[in-house]
Amino acid sequence: MFKSLEDTGLGGFLEGTTFVFENAVTEFFINAKVIAGTIVSTLCNQKLVITEDMFSTTFKLPTEGMTGLVDIPKETIFEMRSRFSAINVPFRAPSKKREMQIEYRLLHDIVAKSLCAKAVSFDTVTCEKFEFMVAISAGISVNWGRILFQRLLSMVKNPKKQSQGYMVSVSILMETLVKADLEASIKLHLQNVLTCKYEETYIKKNQDITPEEESRKRTEDTASNTEDGETHPAQPAVTETLAAAKEKGVDKPKKRKTTGEV
């Protein structure tokens, strides 16, 4: 899975320092505007202009290939649906990531946190994130420079779409382009940095999670066995409520002991 990310050309965008210039990034977005497909902002009393070519060059992103993921061939999507699935049924999006093999669950989280700008549940594999995963896993030629820069443009236009996953990449842009002091840097939380130790922890937490379909089958089997002759546990008698007692004229009803009999 990591080899696929490297071969796709996303390594330069995904790797980076564990420190970010949080105040500088905030100032960048506050002052940023989109003019003719270019981002213009002011930072440290300097005018900053970011173009698509500058963005792609900084992170060594591919600039040739598909500029939209909706055109992925259907046969490729069907193949990836079978490859992603942790059960016998091909995976369908949107659905829960627990229905995928564990390496693709991790890929989904990387896509959700670092490549997509929409802050939604990380437990749900949306159709959009699924397309990202298919393009990466199938090795499709994608103009990632164009796609990821368009994400950044949408975040500038709409603050609600700003993703914390882009904070690292924007910090790297600031450090590269602005020849001035960006003030103190802040260390990222350990959960936002993918290391070998974090990967091992992720596997331990996720490898025993059962896909929902299998859990459903177990529940149905248990219910079926009960109906076939297994005894039901006895239900204790329900104690009388205060409201019911008042209707009968009793101020403080005493709690009745449960006998275990129905």
C-alpha positions in Angstrom: 0.0 0.0 0.0 2.8 2.4 0.8 4.6 1.4 -2.4 1.5 2.4 -4.3 1.5 5.8 -2.7 5.2 6.3 -3.7 4.6 5.1 -7.2 1.6 7.4 -7.6 3.8 10.4 -6.9 2.2 11.5 -3.6 5.2 10.9 -1.4 6.4 14.5 -1.6 3.0 15.8 -0.5 2.4 13.3 2.3 5.9 13.4 3.9 7.0 16.4 5.8 8.2 17.9 9.1 6.4 17.1 12.3 6.3 20.9 13.1 3.9 23.4 11.7 3.6 27.2 11.8 0.0 27.3 13.0 -0.2 31.1 13.3 1.3 31.6 9.9 -1.1 29.2 8.3 -4.0 31.0 10.1 -2.8 34.4 8.8 -2.4 33.0 5.3 -6.0 31.8 5.1 -7.4 35.0 6.6 -5.7 37.1 4.0 -6.0 34.7 1.1 -8.1 35.3 -2.0 -8.4 33.5 -5.3 -7.7 35.7 -8.4 -7.9 34.1 -11.8 -7.1 30.6 -10.5 -4.2 31.9 -8.4 -4.0 32.2 -4.6 -2.9 35.7 -3.4 -2.3 36.4 0.3 -0.3 38.5 2.7 2.0 37.0 5.2 4.6 38.8 7.4 3.9 42.0 5.5 4.8 40.3 2.3 2.6 39.6 -0.8 2.4 35.9 -1.5 1.3 34.4 -4.8 0.8 30.7 -5.2 0.2 29.2 -8.6 -0.6 25.6 -9.6 2.8 25.1 -11.1 4.5 26.5 -8.0 2.4 24.2 -5.8 3.1 21.1 -7.9 6.9 21.8 -8.1 7.2 22.3 -4.3 5.7 18.8 -3.6 7.0 17.1 -6.8 3.5 16.2 -7.8 2.6 14.6 -11.2 1.2 17.1 -13.6 0.0 14.7 -16.3 -2.9 12.3 -16.4 -6.5 12.4 -15.3 -7.7 15.8 -13.9 -10.9 14.2 -12.5 -11.5 10.9 -10.9 -15.1 10.4 -12.1 -13.7 9.0 -15.4 -12.1 5.9 -13.9 -12.9 2.8 -16.0 -15.8 0.7 -14.6 -13.8 -2.5 -14.9 -11.0 -1.0 -12.7 -13.5 0.1 -10.1 -15.0 -3.4 -10.0 -11.5 -5.0 -9.7 -10.7 -2.7 -6.8 -14.0 -3.3 -5.1 -13.1 -7.0 -4.9 -9.5 -6.3 -3.8 -10.5 -3.9 -1.0 -13.2 -6.2 0.5 -12.6 -8.1 3.7 -15.6 -10.3 3.0 -16.9 -12.4 0.1 -19.0 -9.5 -1.2 -17.3 -6.8 -3.3 -17.0 -3.5 -1.3 -19.4 -0.7 -2.1 -19.2 2.9 -1.3 -20.4 4.7 0.7 -19.9 2.1 3.4 -18.0 1.5 6.6 -14.2 1.1 6.4 -14.3 -2.0 8.6 -15.6 -3.9 5.7 -12.3 -3.5 3.9 -9.0 -5.3 4.4 -6.9 -3.6 7.1 -4.2 -2.1 4.8 -7.0 -0.3 2.8 -8.5 0.9 6.1 -5.2 2.6 6.7 -5.1 3.9 3.2 -8.6 5.4 3.6 -7.5 7.3 6.8 -4.5 8.7 4.9 -6.8 9.8 2.1 -9.4 11.2 4.4 -7.0 13.2 6.6 -4.3 14.3 4.2 -5.8 14.5 0.7 -9.5 15.3 1.1 -10.7 18.6 2.5 -14.1 17.5 3.8 -14.2 17.0 7.6 -16.6 14.1 7.9 -16.6 10.8 9.8 -13.4 8.8 9.2 -15.4 5.6 9.7 -17.3 6.1 6.4 -15.8 5.5 3.0 -17.5 8.1 0.8 -17.7 7.7 -3.0 -15.2 10.5 -3.4 -12.6 8.9 -1.1 -13.2 5.6 -2.7 -12.3 7.1 -6.1 -9.0 8.4 -4.6 -8.2 5.0 -3.2 -9.0 3.3 -6.5 -6.7 5.7 -8.4 -3.9 5.2 -6.0 -4.2 1.4 -5.7 -4.7 0.8 -9.5 -1.7 3.0 -10.4 -3.8 5.2 -12.7 -2.0 8.3 -14.1 -3.5 11.3 -12.3 -2.6 14.9 -12.4 -2.3 15.2 -8.6 -0.9 18.7 -8.9 -4.1 19.9 -10.4 -6.5 17.9 -8.1 -4.8 18.8 -4.9 -4.3 22.5 -5.8 -8.0 22.7 -6.6 -8.6 21.4 -3.1 -6.5 24.3 -1.7 -8.4 26.8 -3.9 -11.8 25.5 -2.5 -10.4 25.9 1.1 -9.5 29.5 0.4 -12.9 30.2 -1.1 -14.8 28.5 1.7 -13.3 28.5 5.2 -15.7 25.7 6.2 -13.8 23.4 3.8 -10.4 24.1 5.4 -8.8 20.8 6.4 -6.2 20.4 9.2 -4.6 17.7 7.0 -3.4 20.5 4.7 -1.7 22.4 7.6 1.5 20.5 7.1 1.6 21.2 3.3 0.7 24.9 3.7 3.4 25.2 6.4 6.0 23.8 4.0 4.8 26.3 1.3 5.2 29.1 3.8 8.6 28.0 4.8 9.7 27.6 1.2 8.3 30.8 -0.3 8.4 33.3 2.5 11.8 34.6 3.3 11.0 35.8 6.8 10.6 34.6 10.4 7.3 32.7 10.7 7.6 32.8 14.5 7.4 29.7 16.7 6.5 26.3 15.3 4.1 23.9 17.0 4.7 20.1 17.2 2.0 18.0 15.7 0.0 15.6 17.8 1.4 12.1 17.7 -1.9 10.8 16.2 -1.3 13.1 13.2 2.1 11.6 12.4 2.3 8.2 10.7 5.3 6.3 12.1 6.2 2.6 12.3 5.1 2.6 15.9 1.7 4.2 15.1 1.2 1.7 12.2 1.7 -1.2 14.6 -0.7 0.3 17.1 -3.2 0.9 14.3 -3.0 -2.7 13.2 -3.5 -4.0 16.8 -6.6 -1.8 17.2 -8.2 -2.7 13.9 -7.3 -6.3 13.0 -9.9 -7.7 15.3 -12.7 -5.5 14.1 -15.3 -7.7 12.4 -17.0 -6.4 9.3 -20.6 -5.4 9.9 -22.0 -8.1 7.5 -20.3 -10.9 9.5 -21.5 -9.4 12.8 -25.0 -9.3 11.3 -24.7 -13.0 10.3 -23.6 -13.9 13.8 -26.6 -12.1 15.3 -29.0 -13.8 12.9 -27.4 -17.2 13.7 -27.8 -16.6 17.4 -31.4 -15.6 17.0 -32.1 -18.7 14.9 -30.5 -21.0 17.5 -32.7 -19.5 20.2 -35.8 -20.0 18.2 -34.9 -23.6 17.5 -35.2 -24.6 21.1 -32.8 -22.8 23.4 -34.3 -21.6 26.6 -34.8 -17.9 27.1 -33.5 -16.4 30.4 -36.1 -15.6 32.9 -37.1 -12.0 33.3 -37.4 -10.6 36.8 -40.7 -9.1 37.9 -40.9 -5.3 37.3 -41.0 -3.2 40.4 -43.9 -0.8 40.8 -43.2 2.7 39.7 -43.8 5.8 41.9 -46.5 7.1 39.4 -48.4 3.9 39.5 -48.2 3.7 43.3 -49.6 7.3 43.6 -52.6 6.3 41.4 -53.3 3.5 43.9 -53.1 5.9 46.8 -49.7 4.8 48.2 -47.2 7.6 49.0 -44.0 5.7 49.2 -44.1 2.2 47.6 -41.8 -0.3 49.0 -39.4 -2.0 46.5 -40.5 -5.5 45.9 -37.9 -8.2 45.8 -37.5 -10.0 42.5 -38.3 -13.7 42.7 -36.8 -14.7 39.4 -40.1 -16.1 38.3 -42.2 -15.0 35.4 
